[in-house]
Amino acid sequence: MHFILRRLGFYLIAFWASITLNFLLPRFMPGDPVSRMFARTQDRMQPEQIEALRKLLGVDDRPLWEQYIGYLHNVFTGQMGVSISRFPTPVTEVISSQIGWTLLLGGTALVIAAVVGNLLGILAAWRRGGAIDSALPPVLVFIGSFPYFWLAMGALYLFGVVLGWFPIRHAFTAGLEPAFTWEFIGDVGAHLVLPALTIVLVSIGGWMLGMRNTMIATNSEDYITMAEAKGLRPGRIMLRYAARNAMLPSVTSFGMGLGFVVGGALLTEVVFAYPGVGYQLLNAVQGLDYPLMQGLFLTITAAVLLANFLVDILYVRLDPRVRSN
C-alpha cells in the first residue's frame, strides 16, 4: 500500500504539471482563434459578439493567472469548453464521438503486435540460431524503420487502389447505419484491416526483439538449468519458467503502449481519414481550436498516466521484489 500511494502521489504531480503545460502551450502559439473566426465570417461579427466569444473560450483580456484558475475549475468539473472548429459542439461531445474509433484501431493493433511479437521473440530465443531467429529480426527491423505514414500510403495504394481488396477511407461505408449487426461489424472490420496492419508491421519488430533479448538472459538463469536437470518437458520450461519471468518488461511496454493508443495512431488516421482522436487533433491544430486541443491533450495525458499507474499496481502482484523496495 505504501508503494502504491507513493506512485499515486507521483502521478498526481505529473497530472498537475501536464494540466499546466496544457493550459500554457496553446496560448504561446501565434494567432488568435477568435480572430480566425472573425476572418472566416468576413467581418460580420459585432464587437460585443467578439468580446463574448473571447470570454466563452477563455482567451479574453483577463490576467493569465485568472484564466488558469478558471481553467482548473473547468477541468475538475468536466467542462472543457466549446469547440471552435465544430462550434457550438462541446469539446467533451467531440472527444466522446471520436475516441471509440481510436481505441478500436490502436487497441486492436497493440494487442496483435504485442501477442504475436512476444510469441515470436520467445520462439526465437528458445531456438537461438534457428530459422525464426535468423530470418525474422532483420526483416522486421527493416520494415519497422519505415515511418507510419509512408507504410500506410504504400498499403493504401497497393491493397486499396490497385488491388481493391480493402476500403481506402473512413471507419465504415458512408450511408450505412451504425448498429450491432453482422453487416455493420463486418464493414467496420474491413475498414480496420489496412490502418491496423500498418501499425502492427511497424511495431511488431520492437516487441519481438525486446522479448528475445530478455528471454536469452532468462535462459541462462540457474532455475532454468535446474528445470532441465529435472527432466521437465522443453515446452513447459519455455512457457512456465523462462517466458513467465521474461514477460515483466513486456508488461511495462504494454502499459505504456496502452496509454499512447489514444494519440499514437495520428498519422495513420490522417492517411486513411479514419475518424479518430488523432485525425481530430490535426483539424484542431489547423483551426487553432484551443478548447479542443486542450481537451485532446488532456485525454491523451490522462490515458498515459492511468495506464502506467495500472501497470505499477500489476507489477506489485507479478514481481514480489517490488514490494520490498
N, C-alpha and C positions, 0 to 999 in steps of 0.2 A: 504494500500500500504506500509506503514511503517513496519507493521508486516511481510509482505511477503518479503520485501527487507532485513529485519533483518535475517529472516530464510534463505534466499538465500545466504547471506554472510556466515552464519554458515555452510551451506552445501558445499560451495566452499572451505572453510578452511578444512573441513573434507575430501573433494575430493583430495586436495593437499596433506594432510597427508597420505591418502591411496596410492597415487601415489608414495610418497617417500618410504613408507614401502614396496610397491610392487617392487620397484627397489632394495631395500637392502636385503630383506629376501632371495630370491634365491641365491644371491651372498654369503650369510653366510652359505649356505648349503655345506656339504662336497662333494667333487668331482668336476669335470670339464666336461661340455658337449662335448667340443671338444676332450678331452682325451677319453671320452666314444666312440665317433665316430671313433677316431683313432684306438681304440682297436677293434671295430667292423670290420674295414676294414683290420685287420690283418697286420698292419704296411705298408700298401701300399700307404699311403699319403706322399707326399713330404713336406719338412719343409716350403716351400713358400706357399703351399696349406693350411697347418695348420695355418699359420700366417694370411692368407687372410680370412680363416673361422672364426678365433677369432675376427678379426676386423668386419666382417659381423654380427656376433652375439653379438657384444658389450662386449666381455669378454677379450679384449686384455690387454696389459700392460699399458694402459693409466691410469692416476690418477683417483681415484673414482669420483671426482667432475666433471671431463671432461666427464666421462661416464654418469653421472647423467644429465648433461646439454644436451648431445646428446639424452638421453632417453626422457627427457621432450619435446624436439623438435619433436621427432618421435611420441610421444603420441598425441600432439596437431595438428600434420599434418596427423594423421591417419595411420602412418607407424609403425606397431608393429613388423616388422621383418619377418624372415623366420623360419618356424617350423623345429626343428631338427629331431623329430621323424617321420615327414612326409615331409622331405626335398625333393624338394625345394619349397613346397607349402607355400604361405604366411599365416601368422597367421590369418589375417582377413578372408581369404577364408576358413580356417579350422573352425573358430568360426561360420561364417555365415552358413556353411553347417550343423552344429550341433545344433545351438541354437533354431531353429524352433521346433525340436523334444522335447527339454526340456521344451519350453514354452507350447507345446501341453500337455505333461504329467503333468507338475506341475500346469499349469493353470487350466486344467480340474479337477484335484484332489482338488485344492484350492477352486474353485467355488462350487463344490459339497459339500465339507466338511463345508464350511462357511454357505451356504444356509441351508443345512439340519441340521447342528449343531445349528444354531441360531433359526430355527423354533422349534426344539425340546426343546431348552432352554426356549423359550417363553412359550410354552405349559406347560412345567414342572413347571415354576414359577407361571403361572396363575392358574394352578390347583395343587397347592402345597400339597404334601402328597398323590397325586393320583398315578395311576399305572405307568405313564411315569416318574414321579419324584422319585418314589421309586425304580424302577427296572433298568432303563437305566443308570443313572450316575455311579453306581459301576461297571456295566458290561463294559461300555465304558472306564472307567478309568483303569480297568484291562487289556483290550485289548491295550490301549494306553501305558501301561507300557512296552510292548514288543519293542525291537529295530526294526527299519525299516527292516534291512536285515534279521532278524530271521523270522518275519512275511512274508516277501517276499519269503524266501526259503520254508516256510511251504505252502504258497499258490501255489508256483511253483510246488512243489512235488504233492500236492493233486489234484489241478484242471488242471495242465498241464501234469504231468507224469502219475498219477494213473487213473484219470477220462478222461483225454484227451479232456477237454472241450475247452481249450484255447491254443494258441501258447505259447511256452516257451522262445522264444528269438527274438531279433531284433524288429524293428518297423513295418516291413511288410515282406511278404514272399519273399525269395530270388528268383530272376528271374522275379518278377513282375515289370513291367514298371510303375514308378510314373506318375500318371496322374489324373486329376479331373474327374474320373469315379466312378460310384457306386461300382464297383468291388474293386477298389483300396481303396476307402474310407471305405468300409465295412471291408476290410482286415486290414487296419490301426486301425480301431475301435476294432477289435478282439484282436489285439496285445496290445492295450492300456488298456484293461479291468483289467488284473491282476496287473500290476505295479501301475495303478491309484487306484485300490481298496485297496492295502496295505497302500498307503499314506493316503487315506480317513479314513480307520479304525483306524490308529494310531492317527490322528489329530482331528477327529470329537468330541471326548470327551472333549478336551480343549475348543472348540467352544461352546459346549452345556453348560458346567459349567460356562464359562465366562458370557454368556448371561443370564443364570439362576440367578446367583448372582446379576447381575446388575438389572434384572427385579424385583427381590424380594425387592431391595432397592427402586426402582422406584414405586412399588405398594403401598408403604407407604406414598407417597407424597400427599400433600393436593389437588392438582388438580385432582388426581385420585378419591379421596373421593368426590370432587365436581361433577365430571362427573357421578359418581354412583348416587349421590343425585338428579341429573337432570333426571335420568331415562334413560340414554343412553344405547344402547344395549351392552352387555358384549364384543362381538366380536369387536365392534368399539372402545371401551375403551382399549381393549388389544392391538390392532394394531395401532390405530391412536394416542393414548395418551401415553400408557406405553411403547410399543415396539419402537416407533419412538424416544423417548428420551433415551431409553436404548441402542440404536444402536451405539451411539457415540464411546464407547470403541471398539466395533467390527470393526468400520471403521478404527481405528488405527491399529488393529491387521491385518485386511485385507491388508492394505497398506504395512505393514512390511512383511506379508506373500507373497505378490505380488513381493516384491523385492527379497526375498530369493527363489522364484520359480526357478531362474536361476541356483542356485547351491545347492538347498536343496534336490534334488532328487538323489544325487550322489550314495548312497548305493543301492537304488532301481534300478538305471540304471546299476550298476555293476552286480547285481544279474541276471537281465533279459537281459544283454548285449544290453541294449537299447542305440541307438547311439546318446546320448545327450551330453551336456556340462560336466556333472559330470563324465561320463564314459571317456570322452576325457581328463579330468583333471587328472584322475588316471594314464592314459597312459603317460601324460606329466611329472608327478612326477617320475614315474618309469624310464623314459628315460632321466631325467634331462634336459628336454626341457625348458630352461629358457624363450625364447620368448613366447612360447605357454602358459606356466604357468602365466607369467605376463599379457598376453592378457586376459586369462580367469579370473584371479583375478580382473583385472581392470573392466571387463564386469560385474562381479557379484557385485562389489562395486558400480559401476555407477547405476546399476539397483536398488539396495537397497536405495541409496541416492535419486534417482529420484522418486521412489515410495513414500518415506516418504515426499518429498517436495510436491508432488501432494496431499497427504493426508493433509498436513498443509494448503494448499490452499482450499481444500474441507472443512476443519474444519471452516475456516473463514465464509463459506457460511452456514454451518449447525448450528454452535454454535455462536450466537451473542456476548456471553461473551468473546470470544477470541479477538474480535475486540477492546474491551475496555482495554486490557492488554498492 
